[in-house]
Amino acid sequence: MKNQFEAHRYVSPTKMVHGIHILDQLPLEIAALSIKKPLVVTDWGIRGSGILDRVLQPVQAASVPYAVFDGVEGEPTTGTVAAGSEAYRRHRCDGILAVGGGSSMDAAKAVGAEIAHGEAVLHYECAEGKKPLTKRIPPLIAIPTTAGTGSEMTLWAVITDEERHYKFNVGGPELAAHVAFIDPALHVSMPAAVTASTGMDAICHAIECFTCAYAQPVTDTFALSALEYGGKYLRRAVANGQDLEARYGMALAAMLAGMTYGTDSAGAVHALTQTLGGIYPIPHGKAVAATLVPVMEYNWLGEPEKYGRIAAALGADTRGCTERAGALAAIEAVRNLAADIGIANLAQLGVKAEDVPRLAQAAYDDPQTIGNPRDLTVEAYEAIYHRALSIVH
């Protein structure tokens, strides 16, 4: 647990540009960063869907040369990052455009770290005995096509070490995007299931960072605003993908929730899901959505007053409630939201009960356990996992 008397720090080196149908302004941001030839980091799905063509149309119109690396998978690996770095050098690029969800943005950040430091990103894992980042990555413009991870605003990237089957964090102000370029019109083709799981990821970021040991007034403000946007717009965005107001609201929720991460970490949900994602091929958003309510059921005792504020931000009427009732209202609000948008439990996602002891130990060892608002043990993680396997939202 963080010492409450330690200094708090908040760093955000990222410029935010957001609005509906603003793609024509992208060349201005490229020029402002003096990028002459960017590497576009994306995945084959974004390229095949036509979204990449839409993003690159104004770039082509401005006669900006570029190269494309579309090898990012659902959970980017150290091998993928190395391949992206090789493409950057081979094409003699001097900046990066990340186009896609959190995976593309995380991969792009990690490529930037390798280019800036001249060695594999694994050397900069946030772990004892590893090196800190010391050099700013090349100019990076993050263009999210989903509304969830908030990676366009965070100081972090999550990469899978293929040898250990383990997800690790790398981060610091040196890793942040130089510009977050957010056009919600790019989100309208996102399938409902992806909208649901990524939206729950944004809500989870806000809840975990609002209640974790690293919370501070700056991040609290972002978290509550993110929850208000998410509570108001996620159902609408899932129900009608063409609803631009809802898409914009969720884009803002994701951006603000990403800013809640500050320079620190989250809590039990991300400890659970980062380690889970290194073992099972489950998209991060789906894993977060499946574990959020069980973790909230466990955690509310650690921050009951803040849980009541979460309930109010999500639209629950907590006037006249006891502290306990307000806290439980937050859990019920998230449970109802998960039910309304069709969130699956871990069993439905293929997780096996016999793997729970291994998964629980891995979660306990994850550095994000430290900030959780309620003390955790391996046994507590096992109980949360069993609940996440059986819960019916």
N, C-alpha and C positions, 0 to 999 in steps of 0.2 A: 504494500500500500504506500502511495506517495505521501511523504511528510507534508502536512498541510501548511507548514511554515516555510517551505521551499519557495523560491522565486518561480512565478509563472511567466512563460514567454509565449507570445503569439507572433508568428512570422507568416506573411503571405506575399511572396514576390511575384504573384501572377496577376496580370491585367485581365479584367473581365470585359468581354464584349458580348452582349446578348440582345436578341430581338428576332422577330418573325421575318423571314425572307431577307436576311442581311448578307447572303453569300456573296453578293457583288462587292462587298467591302473587304473580302478576304485578301485580295492583292495588296490593299493598303497596309494591312497588318504584316504581310510578308515583306513589303518594302521597308516598313518602319523598323524591322529587325535586321535589315540589310542582308536578307537571305537571297542568294543568287540562284541556288539550285537545291530545293528541298528533297529529302527522301520522304515519300508518303508511306507511312506504316499503317497497314490495315489487314483485313482478313478476306478470304476468298468470298465469303458470303456478302460482305459489303460491296465488293467489286462486282459480283455476279448480279446483285439486286439492282444495280444502276445508281445507287446512292453515290458511289465514288465518282461516277461520271458527272453527277450534278455538282459535287464539291469542286471538281477540277475544271468545270466549264469556265468560270471566271478566271482561273489561273491560266488556262490556255488562252483566253481572250486577251489577257495582259502580257502574253508572250513570255511567261516565266517557265523556263525549262524545269523538269522534275524527273525523278525516278520513282518507281513503285516497288515496295516490298509487301506482298500480300500473304506472307507465310504465317501470320499470327493465328494460333489455335485458341480454343476456348479458355484454356488455362496456360498462358505462355510459359515456356520452359527456358532453361539456360541455353539449350541448343538453338532455340528460336531466336533468342536475343543475339547469340553469336552470329547467326546467319544474317540478321538484320544489320549488325555492325559491319559485317563483311560487305554487304550491299552498299552501305553508306560510303565506305572507303573506295570500293570499286567504281562507283558512279561519281566519285569526287563531289559529294554533297557538302553543304555547309549549314544545313538546318533540317528540321524535321516537321512534317505535318502528320499528326496522329488522327486518323479518321476511323471511328468505330466506338465500341463500348469500352469498358474498363480494361479488357485484355489488350486491345490495341494501344490504349494510352499508357498502360503499365509497361508494355513491351517497348514502346517508343522512349519512355523515360529511361529504361534500363539500357537501351542502345545508346542513348545520350551519355549515360554514366560510363559505358565502356569506351566510347569515343573520347570523352574528356580525360579519362584516367589511364587509358592504354592497356587495360587488363580486364579480365572477366568480372562481371558484376557480382559473382559469388564471393569475391574477396571483400565485398562491402556489405554483406549481410549484417542486419542489425542483431548482432550476437557478440558475446564476449570473445575476445581474441581476434575479431575482424577489424578491418580498417574503416575509419569514417570517410565519407565523401569530402573532398577538399576543393574540388573544381566545379564550376558551374557547367552544366551540360550545354551543348550547342542550342541555338535558338529553337524553341519548340512551341508550335501552335497546336493545342489540343481541341479537336472538333468532335464532340460527343454525338453519337447517333442513337444513344439510349439515355434514359434518365434514371440513374441508379447509383453507380459507384462514386460519382463525384470526383473521379480521378483527375478531371481537368483542373481541379482546385487543390488537391491534396499534395503533400510533400512526399508521398509514398508510392512505391510500386510493389506488387506481390508477384513473385516469380517462383516457378516450381523447379526444384533441383531434382533432375531425373534420377540420379543415382540414389538419393535418399528417399525418393517418393515423398518429398516434404516441401511445403510452400514456405518461403522465407520473405521477410520484408527488407527492402533497402529504402533509405530515405534521408531527408534533410532538405533544407532550403535550396541546396544546390541542384536538387532533382526536380523541382517544381516546373511546370510549364511556364513559359514566358507570357503566353496569351491563352486564355480560355475563350474560344470562339463558339458561342452557343446559339444555334438557329433551330428552334423547335420544329420548323417545317421539315427538317430532316428526320424527325421522329415518327411521322405519321404512318409510315409503312411497317413500324415495329409490331410484330404479332401480339395479340392480347396476352398470351402466356408470358412473353418476355417483358411486356409492359408491367405485368403484375409482379413478377419476381424482382425485376430491377427496381421498381417502385418501393417494394418492401425493403430492399437493401438500403435505399435512401432513408426510409423511416427508421430502420435499425441503426444506421450511423448516428442519426439525431438522438435516439433514445439512449444508446450506449454512451455516447460522448457527453450527453447532458448529465448522466448519472455516475460516470466513472470518477475515479480518484483525481483525474487530471482536469476536471471541469473547472472553468473560470468564467467570469462574467461575459467576456467576449464570445466564447464558444457557446455559452448558454443562450445568448441572444440569437445566434445563427440556428441553434438546434430548435428552439421554440418556433421560429419563423418557418423552418423546414417542415416541422410537424403540422403547422397550420396549412401550408400549401399541400402537403401530402394528404392530410385528412380530408381536405376539400376536393382535391382533383384526381386522386388515384382511381377511384371507382369510375369516374367519367372517362378517363383516358383508356382504361381497360375496355369499357363498354363501347366507346366510339373513338377509334384511332384517328379519325379526321377532325376531332374536336381540338382546334388549335389553342383555344383558351386553356383547356385542360393540359395539353401538351406543354404549353408555356409554363403553366403552374408547376408541373412535375419537373421540368427542366430547372426551374428555380429551386424546387425542393432538393433536387440532387446536388446542385451547385452549393447551396447553403449547408446541406448536410456534409458535403465534402469539406467545407471550411470548418466544421466543428472538430475535425480531427486535429487541427492546430499542429503542434509539433510533437504530440504525444500519441497515445493509442486509445483503444476502445475498451473491450471487455470480453465476457465469456462467449457471446455469440461468435465473435470473430476468432477467438481462440479455438472454438469448436470447428468452425467452418474452414478456416485456413488449413488446419491439419486434416480435416475430412477430405478437402479438395485435393490433397496430395496423394490420397489413397483411392478414392472413388472418383470417377469421371463425371462429377455433378457440377453444373454451373454454379458459380458462387452465389448468385442471386437466389436460386432455388434452395440452396442449402441454408442461407440466411433466413429466408421466409419460413422454412420448415422448423427452425430452431428458436426463432425469436420469442414466440409465446411461452414455450417451456422455460426459457431463461428468465423471462419477465416474472413468471410464476415463482421462480426461485429467488430472484433478486429484489423484489419490491420491499422486503423487510429492511434492506440496507439503505434505501432512500425513499421512504414512504411519502414525504412531503413533495419531493420532486416528481414522484409518480403521479400525484394528484395534479400537478401542473401539466404533465404529459397528457392526462385525460382531458383537461380543459382545452389544450392546444388542438387535440384531435376532435373537438366538438362535443365532448360529453358535458352534461350539466352537473357540475360538482358543488353547486351552491348548497350550503347547509350540510354537506357530507362530513363525516368524521374523517380524520386523516387516513384511517385504514380503508374506509369505503371509497375515498378518492383514489387511493392507490390501486385498489382492485378494479375501479372503473377504467383505469388505463389499460389493464390487461384485457378486460372485456372489450374495450374499443378496438384493440389490435386484433383480438380473436375474431370479432365480427367482420372486420375489414378483410382478414385473411379468408374467412368463409365466403364473403361476397365475391372475391376475385379469384376463387378456385385454387388456393394454395394447397399443395400436396404435403403429406408428412414424409418422414425419412424412409419409412418402409416402402411407400409408393415410389420413392426415388431409387430403391434398390439396395439400401443399407441393410446389412444383416445383423441380427442381435448378437450373434457369436463374435462379432468384431468389436463390440462395445468396450470391453476392457482395454484393448489396444488403442482404440480411438480416444477413450477417456484419459489414458495416461499421456497420449500425445497432446491433447488439449491442455492438460494440467501443466505440461512443460512449455507451452507456448508463452512467449513474453507478454501477450495481451491479457493473460490471466491476472497479472499484477494489478491492473487498474480496476478490476471488477468491484462493484459497490458492496458485495457480500463475499465473505471469505469462502474459498473453494477448496475442495479436496478431490482426490481422484474418485472417491465414492459419490460425491455430489455430481460430478460430471457424468458418472455412469447413470445416476438417477435421471438426470436431464436428458441423456441420450435415450433411455428407455421411454421416457415421456414423449420425446420427439418422434419415436417410432410408432407410437400408438395413438397420438392425439388426433382428434377429429375436429377440424376448425369449424 
